[in-house]
Amino acid sequence: MITFLGIAAFLSLPFVVYGVRSKAARISKDLQTKADQRFILSIELDRRDKVYRFGGTLNVRVAVRPQRACGAASLRVGIGYAFKREGHADRLVQDVELSVPGLLPGEEFETTVAFQVPSGLPSYAGYSAELIWGVHAEFDTSLSHWDAHSRVDFTVLPGTSDSVKALIMTASELVPSVGSQGEVRYRRFIDAQQEAMLRYGSTLGAVGFSLAGLVMLGILTGEAVNLLAGPELVLVNGEWMPVEPWQPNLNPVIRFIAQGFGFGVLALFAIIPCLFGYKLATIAWREHLRIAWVERRLGQVELVPLEPAEVGAPWTGQLRLRAKQDMTLEVLELKLVEEEVVVHTRTRRKNPTFAPHILSEWSVGRHDQLTLNADQFVTIPLEGVVANELPGSWQLAAKRGHYEVHHRWVLRAWIKPILEAPIVKTWVLEFSPSSDYQPKVCEPSTHH
């Protein structure tokens, strides 16, 4: 009975922890609401449309009116960005701290603070992520953890063709790959040693398991040959004499069962490594060896130039190929792609989750039945124009790196040799926003 109660208590522990955390969150929210009700903390911006440009001046009027007497406290006002419509800013890029004297009910403390709007990161509304600029005020009474908060959002637009500057927090480099259905997937770039292990690990594992399976298969074959050949013969006094079998007085049926069990164990130890080797070899071929084989024959493929460009201005480039062998490409298609990738790193699973979505794309070149000769340079001109109201390139790590948002412009080449599966090559382009850029909400994500 005690054991049963212990098992039941252990199994119910996650539900108890979840209930306690939910109750604590509700209590904290109620206390925060009461703290906000004790003080009227208002924020007023100097522009009615709440739209500001890079490098402009934002004047903030902040007023505090207590509902009951309070002592001296501090008032912190700052501007920053967030990825949610409510709550604290994910990061304050500028802030000031002001001293507020003791106030009685009905009295008011009012001040005006001026901020310079940072350059490089405009407001953004995408498929499953938003970047929202706002003014955040916090009135700290030093009495408890629950202080009065207030926030007013505003829109930041580019004023010039500034590129992304010091606001960018370090986000991880994304490595594209092609799935079994031809879809483009992403993973994080790790250091060179681990990248090598990831690239060659499945191949080495396939070789190791295959060798182990072949060794066990050889042992199994040898035992089967010995059994079929009859008892072993040894030379005794010039005559070949059969060796008495193990346990000669053992019942033949029992001996047959024991030998069958031994052969079954050997067969199992031979089949399992072979199956693992086959599975790893399939993964290695699909994700690494097949691509490496095509790239080896395809030779040099490069995009020039890889210089920053401005959204709205004509973009031109060249794709240069120099094959090492004669080959024919069934399809070579090149697209300029605007994509959004949201990376959630703080998940229940050990590995991060990726939510990529193509916001828009333009075809900048397509060639069917393209013949490539060995050691011959082939130059393909590329040209495209991106609408000037679209955002530029940026990436951010938010909430202490718990998740990341990448807004990227990439050139994607879909390369399919005849009678072979296609491969995808990607080049990341840097686009700075145009002064005509306007945040526009795209189709909402069904997974949001």
Buried (B, 14 or more C-beta within 10 A) or exposed (E): EEEEEEEEEEEEEEEEEEEEEEEEEEEEEEEBEEBBEBBBBBBEBEEEEBBBBBEBEBEBEBBBBBEEEBEEBBBBBBBBBBBEEEEBBBBBBBBEEBEBEEBEEEEEBEBEBEBEBBBBBBBBBBBBBBBBBBBBBBBBBEEEEBBBBBBBBBBBBBBBBBBBEEBBBEBBEBBBBBEEEEEBEBBBEBEEEEEEEBBEBBBEBBBBBBEBBBEBBEEBEEBEEEEEEEEEEEEEEEEEEEEEEEEEEEEEEEBEEEEEEEBEEBBEBBBBBBEBBBBBBEBBBBBBBBBBBBBEBBBEBEBEEEEBBBBBBEBEBEBBBBBBEEBEBBBBBBBBBBBBBBBEBEEEEEEBEBBBBBBEEBEBBEBEEBEBEEEEEBEBEBEBBBEBBBBBBBBBBBEEBBBBBBBBBBBBBBBBBEEBEBBBBBBBBBBBBBBEBBBEEEEEBEEE
